[in-house]
Amino acid sequence: MRNRGGIIFLAVIITLLCLFYLSFTLVSRNVQEKANEFARTESGSVDYFKKQAYLDSIWNEPVFLGFSYQDVKNSELNLGLDLQGGMHVTLEVSPAEIITALSGDNDDPEFKKALEAAAERQKNSQENFTTLFFQAFEELAPNTKLNQVFANTANKGRIDFDTDDSDVKKVIEEEVEGAIDRTFNIIRTRIDKFGVSQPQIQRVQGTGRIQIELPGVDNPQRIRKLLQGVAKLEFLEVWTPQEYQQYLLAINDYLVKKKKAADADGTTTVKTDSTTSSDALFEQEADDETEPLFEGGDNIAANDSAALADSIQQAIDAQQAQVSDLFRLNVPGFNSLAYRVMDTSKINQIIMDKEVLSLVPPNLQFTWSVKPQEDAQGNSTEVIQLFVLKKNRGGKAPLTGEVVVDARQSFDQYGNPDISMNMNVEGAKKWKKMTGDNVGNQIAITLDSYVYSAPVVNGEIPTGSSSITGNFTIEEAQDLANVLKAGKLPASPRIVEEVVVGPSLGIEAQNEGIISVVAGLALVVIFMIAYYAKGGLVANVALILNIFFIFGILAQLNAALTLPGIAGIVLTIGMSIDANVLIFERIREEMRIEGNNLLNAINHGYDRAFWTIFDSNVTTFLTGIFLYSFGSGPVKGFAVTLMIGIACSFFSAVYITRVIVSFMTKKGNQSNISFVTPFSKSLLGELNFSFLGKRKAAYVLSGVVIVVGLVVISINGLNYGVDFEGGRSFIVEFEKQVVPSELEVALQKNLENSGVEVKTYGSAEGEKLKITTNYMVDNESTEADSLVTEAVKSAITDFTGTTYTSNETELSPETFTIPSTSKVGATIADDIRDSSFTAGLFSILAIFFYVWVRFRNWRFGLGAIAALFHDVLVVLGIYTIANFLGFGFEVDQVFVAAMLTIIGYSINDTVVVFDRVREYLGLRKSQPFEDTINQSVNSTLNRTLITSFTTLLVVLILFLFGGEVLRGFSFSLLIGIIVGTYSSIFIATPLVYDTQKMVEKQKDRKQGKVKTADA
């Protein structure tokens, strides 16, 4: 075999990389287990604060091959929310609200009508909102200039009464885009500070939406407030070291006395308000020697820092006391208190202690810098500053972000990046006094209680126009400008889509996924050995390597493994066998029909199957691309896994098996390798069935099924899921059986007779229910969410006599819990539905053009597309009929993923048959076209049926054990695989024959050769 060394080298490299990246997951799990053991109490429970302190202490410390724990966490294989619990949220920043704010809440009737028209048009358009607004405004008010609406005090200097419409549009577009960007940055910072492990935050390009995934969170209400809270921008004076030193000394005295009292009692713990002190957490011995507060006097650069440090040192020496963590952990070289990132949890325990807070004035506030920076001493350790800020009486800031009119990155007289900031009249007055009182001192700019910058005031600023200079990069200056503008965000983000998955459902999904993968893999492995003997062993090695590569590449890409992703792996198990089936069947043909010896049969088998495998994989890969491009959430996870699986299966099945087979045939034609067993030898021998002769009966059968399905759809409609129709759904769990239909009636009364559906969820009959409702679907506010949730809880309590508990472990016959909820707003539901259908349309068109180009005949492309439409209509019809019979399957994103997978699978099968037709047309040119078609289908029937059987095996396992989330998905695939196999034989190929005959007849008519209808 040529290039065997290169293939071995590449396989070894991929294997080592996969091992390397998967090792991070194992190390992370090991560290987590050590943290649990460290924090385990005598009762066996885990102390969360102690565990978190342990993890914080090693966050930047090497734990594996020089990688810190932070590096390990960032490189491990993520689990999706459906496998570990958590929260998925889509936020939307309304462009309409931003434009309204830019207009100064202009009440011009044409302006308001244009906003309403743009909102209505956006439901059926891919254009952004601002473009649609401009179009509507020009239609409704053709004689009105935009500057008449947007020229106001807030936009002074950018939009005046002589500004052209094109310039006004540019300003509005920049402001809308900038507001969305600022919101995204604020949300990202909030999430980073919240401490969620491996959050996923991304903008949905072309929209005002932000998608967020937060694994493991267990307080959805807190997350909602965090995400939808108004940005809080404040300007605060910074206390000088001389001003706050006395309070730090008082805090130190208190902490030292507390520590000594604990030591005198013979304990090693020092209890603060709600947590354990850092010394106790890590069981460190108290240091009896006096340590300097600042470890020298050179760290406070301003206001006579050396003298200050000396005075503090003298005070401590005089007291002959221990030094608390507040001083001992301070890192020298900064203008304020500064600590290593890993030590911040210890400091937080101190400054949040109630007794400590009572020792400082009410207007003193400890505030962290938003970003860490490098150690001033040149060490690699990251350091974060702790500022001491001064507030007015009542805890208010002297100046807030509402006064900022504009802020932008610019350049100073030396060409260095700086920030220009303008305030309104009210802000300018307060800014003049604030800067005048603090010449030579710092003023901190804080957002959401984090310091973003603390510039020194060079002089009184009499106007509201200021310039902030420093050693900024352009990016840093732009970020700070965005922060300053964030104080005047004209629109707060609102949640338009939300999914909450409880940890118990996540663990259940993990178990179901593992069972599906293992069972599906086991069945395929057994079948391949039984059918192909040692050839089956080779295919199984490739299959196991394929799965290993999938997990390894997912880890390398830092992608999340979701439940639909596991479905993709299970499906890949079945589909990846297809390539080896194609090769092995071709080898058997070469030996049985052509009479080739073993080595020639193997060479011809691999060579002649290559392009068939390539074409079938490309067409399936195309569906994955469009699924990823237009899908969202779990559908993207499925698409990523599917595409990786296709690529890995192609490499392992075509190249790795070739290397293994070449090793096994070193003895030449006498080698002990076989691709036939007594079981397979007796099955599916030589066939000579006239498939074309049955095509008209097949057309009638398909037509009847499609018509019946369409009739049922016209009567009952499609059972759209929440993500396509909008609304809210709740998974409710009981410890006793509840009749779904009776609970549905009770809910309809509480929810004002709105649409409500209650059905059994999972295998537990009546103990786990799914409630779906469109009650208040058009109201996407947090208040509406609470009202709907409370109405559902109240109705359940009234009907069942049980009470709600938020703790899933406290479930009893007297209680019920809601482990999972989801919400999709009406607007985003329309977008999800439209994008799903767009994905399907683009997939079909792409496949059509690919088949047309590859087979150089439009009739092949037409036959393939007709078969795909046939498959979609038949599966949709059977799916709808199943719903009519009470199965309750929903048409949602996961269903669309199933349909596109069916499209990929069906075209895969069709391409194999078409490839054989093309081959026979070249070899048997004198043979009648009908005979060529029949022989092509007969010769590929073994491969078609075996591949369908193995794929059906794994999908059946998925249907039986994959869980409720994938029940509709796997049911669609079961029907789709059968229908796809049928259409390849009885629809796609016969249509190629019929269209070819039609073309020939038309040609004959033009030449006057047709004398009768039958001629």
C-alpha positions, 0 to 999 in steps of 0.5 A, spaced: 500 500 500 502 506 498 503 512 503 502 507 508 508 510 513 504 517 512 498 514 514 501 511 520 504 517 522 498 521 521 494 516 525 499 516 531 499 524 531 492 524 532 492 519 537 497 522 541 493 529 540 487 526 542 490 522 548 493 529 550 487 533 550 483 528 553 488 527 559 486 534 561 479 532 562 481 526 567 486 531 571 480 536 572 476 530 574 481 528 579 482 535 582 475 536 583 475 529 587 481 531 591 477 538 592 471 534 595 475 530 599 479 536 602 472 539 603 468 533 606 465 534 613 465 529 618 457 528 616 460 526 609 457 532 606 462 537 602 463 544 605 462 548 598 466 554 601 472 550 603 472 546 596 472 553 593 478 556 597 482 549 595 480 550 588 482 558 588 489 556 591 491 552 585 487 556 580 494 559 577 498 553 580 501 547 576 497 541 576 499 537 570 505 538 566 506 545 568 499 547 566 495 551 572 488 548 574 485 554 570 489 551 564 486 544 565 479 547 566 479 551 560 482 545 556 477 539 558 471 536 555 465 540 556 459 537 558 452 541 555 447 543 560 443 537 558 448 532 561 450 536 567 444 541 568 445 549 568 441 554 564 441 557 557 439 564 556 438 568 549 438 576 551 435 581 546 437 588 546 431 592 542 434 596 537 427 599 537 428 602 544 435 604 542 432 608 536 427 611 541 432 613 546 436 616 540 430 620 538 429 623 545 423 619 546 420 623 540 412 623 539 412 624 532 406 619 529 410 618 523 416 616 527 412 611 531 409 608 525 415 607 522 418 603 528 412 599 528 412 597 521 419 595 522 418 591 527 412 587 523 417 587 517 422 583 521 418 577 522 419 575 515 425 579 513 433 577 514 434 585 514 437 588 520 432 592 524 435 599 523 435 598 515 427 596 515 426 602 520 429 607 515 425 604 509 419 604 513 420 612 515 422 614 508 415 610 505 411 614 511 414 620 511 418 621 504 418 629 505 421 629 512 429 629 514 431 624 519 435 630 522 428 633 524 427 627 529 434 625 531 437 632 532 437 634 540 441 635 546 444 628 547 446 628 539 449 635 539 455 635 535 453 628 531 446 630 529 444 637 527 439 640 523 443 640 517 446 633 517 444 629 511 440 623 512 446 618 510 450 621 516 444 620 520 443 613 518 451 612 520 450 615 527 444 611 528 447 604 526 453 605 530 449 607 536 445 601 535 451 596 534 455 600 539 449 599 545 449 591 543 456 591 543 457 594 550 451 590 553 455 584 550 461 586 554 457 588 560 454 581 560 461 577 559 464 581 565 458 580 570 458 572 568 466 572 569 465 575 575 459 570 577 464 564 577 461 560 573 465 554 570 466 554 562 461 559 561 459 560 553 457 567 551 456 569 544 453 574 540 448 572 534 451 576 528 446 580 525 441 581 531 441 584 537 441 577 541 446 574 546 446 567 547 449 564 554 450 557 557 451 557 564 453 550 566 452 548 573 448 554 576 442 552 581 439 559 582 436 561 576 432 567 579 439 570 581 442 569 574 436 573 571 437 579 575 444 579 574 443 578 566 437 583 566 440 588 571 441 596 569 449 597 568 451 601 574 456 606 572 459 611 578 465 616 579 467 615 586 473 619 590 479 614 592 481 614 599 488 616 600 493 611 604 493 617 609 486 617 610 484 609 610 491 607 614 487 608 621 481 603 619 486 598 616 490 598 623 483 597 626 481 591 622 488 588 623 487 589 631 481 585 630 483 580 626 489 578 630 485 578 637 480 574 634 486 569 631 489 569 638 482 567 641 481 561 637 489 559 638 488 560 646 482 555 645 486 550 641 483 550 635 485 552 628 479 555 625 477 563 625 470 563 624 468 570 620 460 571 618 459 566 614 465 562 612 471 559 614 478 564 614 483 562 610 488 560 615 483 555 618 482 552 611 489 550 609 491 548 616 497 553 616 500 554 623 500 561 625 506 566 624 508 569 631 513 573 628 511 580 626 511 581 619 510 588 616 504 591 613 507 592 606 513 588 606 517 595 605 515 602 603 516 602 596 509 600 594 505 606 595 507 611 589 503 617 591 502 621 597 509 620 601 508 613 601 515 611 604 513 615 610 506 612 610 509 605 610 514 607 616 508 609 620 504 603 619 510 599 620 512 603 627 505 602 629 505 594 628 512 594 631 509 597 637 503 593 638 508 587 637 502 583 634 501 578 628 499 581 622 493 579 618 492 576 611 489 583 609 496 586 610 501 579 610 498 577 603 499 584 600 503 584 594 508 590 593 509 595 588 502 598 587 498 604 588 493 601 592 492 594 596 494 589 591 493 581 592 494 575 588 488 573 584 488 566 588 488 570 595 482 574 593 477 569 596 481 570 603 481 577 603 473 577 601 472 573 607 475 579 611 472 585 608 465 582 608 465 580 615 460 584 619 465 586 625 470 588 620 465 593 616 463 596 623 470 598 624 470 603 617 466 609 616 459 607 612 462 611 606 468 607 605 467 601 600 472 596 598 472 595 591 476 590 586 479 592 580 475 589 574 482 586 571 488 582 574 495 585 571 502 582 572 506 583 578 510 589 579 516 585 581 516 582 574 513 575 577 508 571 572 503 571 578 497 575 576 495 581 581 489 584 582 488 591 586 483 593 592 481 600 591 478 604 597 473 608 595 469 614 598 461 615 597 456 620 599 452 620 605 447 614 604 452 610 600 450 614 593 456 616 588 457 623 587 456 622 580 453 617 576 453 614 568 447 618 566 450 624 565 455 622 560 453 624 553 458 621 549 465 617 550 470 615 544 477 613 543 481 618 540 488 620 540 492 625 544 497 631 542 503 626 542 499 620 538 497 616 544 490 613 545 486 616 550 479 617 551 474 623 550 468 624 555 462 629 554 457 630 560 451 634 560 450 640 563 448 637 570 454 633 570 458 638 568 457 642 574 458 636 579 464 634 575 467 641 576 466 641 583 469 633 584 475 634 580 477 641 583 476 637 590 481 632 588 487 635 584 492 630 585 488 624 587 485 619 583 477 618 581 475 611 580 470 609 574 466 603 576 461 599 573 457 594 576 462 595 582 468 594 579 474 599 578 475 599 570 480 605 571 482 610 576 486 616 573 489 622 577 486 629 576 491 634 573 486 640 574 479 642 575 475 641 569 470 647 568 466 643 563 463 637 562 469 635 556 474 631 559 480 627 556 483 621 560 490 619 558 494 613 560 499 608 558 493 605 553 493 601 547 487 602 542 483 596 544 484 598 552 482 605 550 476 603 546 474 598 552 474 604 557 470 608 552 465 603 552 464 602 559 463 610 560 458 609 555 455 603 558 452 608 563 447 610 559 445 604 555 438 606 552 435 599 553 436 594 558 436 586 555 431 582 556 430 574 556 427 572 550 429 564 550 431 560 557 432 553 558 433 551 565 435 543 566 436 541 573 442 536 575 438 530 576 435 530 569 443 532 567 445 525 571 439 521 568 441 524 561 448 522 562 446 515 564 441 514 558 447 517 553 452 512 556 447 506 555 445 508 548 453 508 546 455 502 549 449 498 547 449 500 540 456 499 539 456 492 542 451 490 537 454 493 531 461 490 533 457 483 534 454 483 527 460 485 523 464 479 526 458 475 525 458 477 518 465 479 515 469 474 520 476 478 520 474 483 516 469 485 521 474 485 526 478 490 522 472 494 521 471 494 529 478 497 530 476 503 526 470 504 529 473 504 536 478 509 533 473 513 530 469 514 537 476 515 540 478 521 535 471 524 536 471 525 543 479 527 542 477 532 537 471 535 541 476 536 547 481 540 542 476 544 539 473 546 547 466 544 544 461 541 549 458 534 548 450 535 549 445 529 549 444 531 541 451 530 540 451 523 543 445 522 538 450 524 533 455 519 536 450 513 536 448 515 529 456 515 527 457 508 529 451 506 524 453 510 519 461 509 519 460 502 518 457 504 511 464 505 508 467 498 511 461 495 508 462 498 501 469 496 501 468 489 504 462 488 499 466 490 493 472 485 495 467 480 495 464 481 489 471 482 486 472 475 488 466 472 487 464 475 480 470 477 477 474 471 480 480 475 482 485 473 488 485 476 495 490 481 494 487 484 487 480 483 490 482 488 496 486 493 492 480 493 487 475 493 493 478 499 496 480 503 489 473 502 486 469 504 493 473 510 494 469 515 490 463 512 492 465 513 500 467 520 498 461 522 495 456 519 500 460 522 506 460 529 502 453 530 501 452 528 509 457 533 511 453 538 507 447 537 511 451 538 518 454 545 515 447 547 514 445 545 521 451 548 524 450 555 520 442 555 521 441 551 528 442 554 535 443 550 542 443 543 542 442 543 534 449 546 533 452 541 538 449 535 534 451 538 527 459 539 530 459 532 533 456 529 526 461 533 522 467 531 526 464 523 526 463 523 518 471 526 517 473 521 523 469 515 520 472 517 513 479 517 515 479 511 519 474 506 515 478 508 508 485 509 511 486 506 517 483 499 515 487 499 509 493 499 513 491 494 518 489 489 512 495 490 509 499 488 515 494 482 515 496 480 508 503 480 508 503 473 506 500 475 500 494 470 497 495 465 502 494 470 508 489 468 513 484 473 512 477 472 510 471 477 509 465 471 509 462 467 514 458 461 513 452 466 516 453 471 511 455 466 505 448 464 505 444 471 505 443 475 500 446 471 494 446 473 487 439 477 485 436 479 479 430 482 481 426 487 476 426 493 481 424 498 475 418 493 474 415 495 480 416 502 480 409 504 478 406 501 484 411 504 489 409 511 486 402 509 488 404 507 495 408 513 496 403 518 494 397 514 498 402 515 504 403 522 503 396 524 501 394 521 508 399 525 512 397 531 508 390 530 510 392 529 517 396 535 517 391 539 514 386 537 520 390 537 526 396 541 524 403 540 526 404 539 533 409 545 534 414 545 540 415 551 544 422 553 540 417 553 534 411 556 537 413 560 543 411 559 550 413 556 556 414 549 558 415 545 565 418 538 567 414 536 573 416 530 577 412 527 583 413 521 587 406 519 585 402 518 579 398 524 576 393 523 570 395 528 565 389 529 562 385 531 569 391 536 571 391 539 564 383 541 565 385 544 572 391 548 569 387 551 563 382 554 569 388 557 572 391 559 566 385 563 563 383 558 558 390 559 554 393 553 550 395 548 555 398 541 554 400 536 559 403 529 557 407 524 560 415 525 560 419 519 560 418 512 562 415 513 569 407 513 567 404 519 571 410 521 575 414 525 571 410 530 566 411 535 561 407 542 561 407 546 555 403 553 555 402 559 551 399 563 557 402 570 556 407 568 550 407 575 548 410 578 555 417 576 555 418 580 562 421 577 568 415 579 572 411 575 566 415 569 567 414 569 575 406 570 574 406 564 569 410 559 574 406 561 580 400 560 576 402 553 574 405 551 581 398 553 584 394 549 579 398 543 581 398 544 588 390 545 588 389 539 584 394 534 587 394 537 594 402 537 594 407 543 595 412 545 591 420 544 593 426 547 590 430 541 592 430 535 588 432 531 594 426 533 598 421 529 593 416 526 597 409 523 596 407 530 599 411 534 594 413 536 587 419 539 584 420 542 577 427 540 575 427 543 568 423 549 565 424 553 558 421 559 555 421 561 548 419 568 546 414 569 540 419 573 536 425 568 537 420 562 536 419 565 529 426 566 527 428 559 530 422 556 525 424 560 519 432 558 520 430 551 521 426 551 514 432 555 511 437 550 513 433 544 510 432 548 503 439 550 503 441 543 504 437 540 499 439 545 494 447 544 495 446 536 495 442 537 488 448 541 485 453 537 488 450 530 485 449 534 478 456 536 478 459 529 480 455 525 476 455 530 470 447 529 469 442 533 471 437 527 471 441 524 477 440 531 481 433 531 479 432 524 482 436 525 488 432 531 490 425 528 488 427 522 493 429 527 498 422 531 498 419 524 498 422 522 504 421 529 508 413 528 506 413 521 508 416 522 514 413 528 516 406 524 514 408 518 519 410 523 524 403 527 524 399 520 524 403 518 530 401 524 533 394 523 531 394 516 535 397 519 541 404 519 541 405 526 542 411 527 538 413 535 537 416 538 531 422 542 534 429 544 532 431 537 534 426 534 529 429 538 524 435 536 526 433 529 525 430 531 518 436 533 515 440 527 518 435 523 514 436 527 508 444 526 509 442 518 510 438 518 504 442 521 499 448 517 502 444 511 500 442 514 493 449 516 491 452 509 492 446 506 487 448 512 482 455 511 482 454 503 480 449 506 475 455 511 472 460 505 473 455 500 469 454 505 463 461 506 462 462 498 462 456 496 458 454 501 453 451 497 449 446 494 454 439 497 455 438 502 460 433 498 464 437 492 465 443 497 467 439 500 472 436 493 475 443 490 475 446 496 479 440 496 484 441 488 485 449 489 485 448 494 491 443 491 495 447 487 500 450 494 502 444 497 502 440 492 506 446 491 511 448 499 512 440 500 513 440 494 518 446 496 522 444 503 523 437 501 525 440 497 530 443 503 533 437 508 532 433 503 535 437 503 541 437 510 541 429 510 541 429 505 547 434 508 551 436 515 549 431 518 554 425 523 552 429 528 549 431 524 544 424 520 543 421 524 537 428 524 534 430 517 534 423 515 532 424 520 526 430 516 524 427 510 525 422 511 519 427 515 515 432 510 515 427 505 512 424 510 508 430 513 505 432 506 503 426 504 500 426 511 496 433 510 493 431 503 490 424 505 488 424 513 487 430 516 486 433 511 481 427 509 477 426 517 476 432 517 473 430 512 468 423 515 467 426 522 466 431 519 461 426 515 457 422 522 457 428 526 454 429 520 449 422 520 447 422 528 446 428 527 442 425 522 437 418 526 436 423 532 434 426 527 429 419 524 427 421 517 429 415 516 434 409 513 430 405 511 435 404 512 443 408 506 444 413 506 439 
